[in-house]
Amino acid sequence: MASLQGKTVLVTGASSGIGRATAIAFAREGARLLVCGRRLEPLQEIRQPLTAAGSPAVHTFQLDVQIRSDVEAAIANLPADWKDIDVLVNNAGLSRGLAKVYEDDPQNWEEMIDTNVKGLLYMTRSIVPGMVTRGHGHVINLGSTAGYITYANGAVYCATKAAEKAISEGLKIDLMGTPVRVTSVDPGMVETNFSAIRFRGDAEKAAKVYQNITPLQPEDIADAIVWAATRPAHVNIHNIVMTTIDQANSTVFNRRG
């Protein structure tokens, strides 16, 4: 197990859910935390839990990864002692709507593609060159079982996650000959505000997603991410596919009761 003590870890979408749990899990390993997200207030609130968990230093900044110029400026303007990023966790992502492609609101497509695909690319392009120059680094992307099997009314979201899978695979190929590692962590159903965002705050619809199922929790995904990051330097974990025991894939579930 490699130590993360004093390493600099950047987690996008860190204000809640998997991102927040991941930041706390890295803090417990003694990592320095760079955390960003679209909402400033929750980011400010996460400082104390991260410090309490063991992080020796925390730097927060507001960022919408959909906006390329903002990503480039945010990374370029990091304080000097935060520029050498050891681990990038591309966690920021979302789903919008659950409808047939030919009936869906194109705005939903724009948000998913801009965040899940383009945002991941913007962050990767801004940070990975430094990893290559320094001769070490690890990119951990948040994928989904949706990238393996397309489900009804979710074609565009599934397409963005299939794209993430292809980008992770391609990035690893492009990085051959360097010590920089690439991992895709691909969970199934996780109980976060994911469904509330998909249904634009409709709590009743969101609750039905997890009805009669024991879903994964954000901490389960965070454990897998940290485990991948702490493997010896010569070990690269390409993919981790994980689901609740009540889920076989994106379409097969065991709903009890």
Rosetta blueprint (number, residue, H / E / L):
1 M L
2 A L
3 S L
4 L L
5 Q L
6 G L
7 K L
8 T E
9 V E
10 L E
11 V E
12 T L
13 G L
14 A L
15 S L
16 S L
17 G H
18 I H
19 G H
20 R H
21 A H
22 T H
23 A H
24 I H
25 A H
26 F H
27 A H
28 R H
29 E L
30 G L
31 A L
32 R E
33 L E
34 L E
35 V E
36 C E
37 G E
38 R L
39 R L
40 L H
41 E H
42 P H
43 L H
44 Q H
45 E H
46 I H
47 R H
48 Q H
49 P H
50 L H
51 T H
52 A H
53 A H
54 G L
55 S L
56 P L
57 A L
58 V E
59 H E
60 T E
61 F E
62 Q E
63 L L
64 D L
65 V L
66 Q L
67 I L
68 R H
69 S H
70 D H
71 V H
72 E H
73 A H
74 A H
75 I H
76 A H
77 N L
78 L L
79 P L
80 A H
81 D H
82 W H
83 K L
84 D L
85 I L
86 D L
87 V E
88 L E
89 V E
90 N E
91 N L
92 A L
93 G L
94 L L
95 S L
96 R L
97 G L
98 L L
99 A L
100 K L
101 V H
102 Y H
103 E H
104 D L
105 D L
106 P H
107 Q H
108 N H
109 W H
110 E H
111 E H
112 M H
113 I H
114 D H
115 T H
116 N H
117 V H
118 K H
119 G H
120 L H
121 L H
122 Y H
123 M H
124 T H
125 R H
126 S H
127 I H
128 V H
129 P H
130 G H
131 M H
132 V H
133 T H
134 R H
135 G L
136 H L
137 G L
138 H E
139 V E
140 I E
141 N E
142 L E
143 G L
144 S L
145 T H
146 A H
147 G H
148 Y L
149 I L
150 T L
151 Y L
152 A L
153 N L
154 G L
155 A H
156 V H
157 Y H
158 C H
159 A H
160 T H
161 K H
162 A H
163 A H
164 E H
165 K H
166 A H
167 I H
168 S H
169 E H
170 G H
171 L H
172 K H
173 I H
174 D H
175 L L
176 M L
177 G L
178 T L
179 P L
180 V L
181 R E
182 V E
183 T E
184 S E
185 V E
186 D E
187 P E
188 G L
189 M L
190 V E
191 E L
192 T L
193 N L
194 F H
195 S H
196 A H
197 I H
198 R H
199 F L
200 R L
201 G L
202 D L
203 A H
204 E H
205 K H
206 A H
207 A H
208 K H
209 V H
210 Y L
211 Q L
212 N L
213 I L
214 T L
215 P L
216 L E
217 Q L
218 P H
219 E H
220 D H
221 I H
222 A H
223 D H
224 A H
225 I H
226 V H
227 W H
228 A H
229 A H
230 T L
231 R L
232 P L
233 A L
234 H L
235 V L
236 N L
237 I L
238 H L
239 N E
240 I E
241 V E
242 M E
243 T L
244 T L
245 I L
246 D L
247 Q E
248 A L
249 N L
250 S L
251 T L
252 V L
253 F E
254 N L
255 R L
256 R L
257 G L
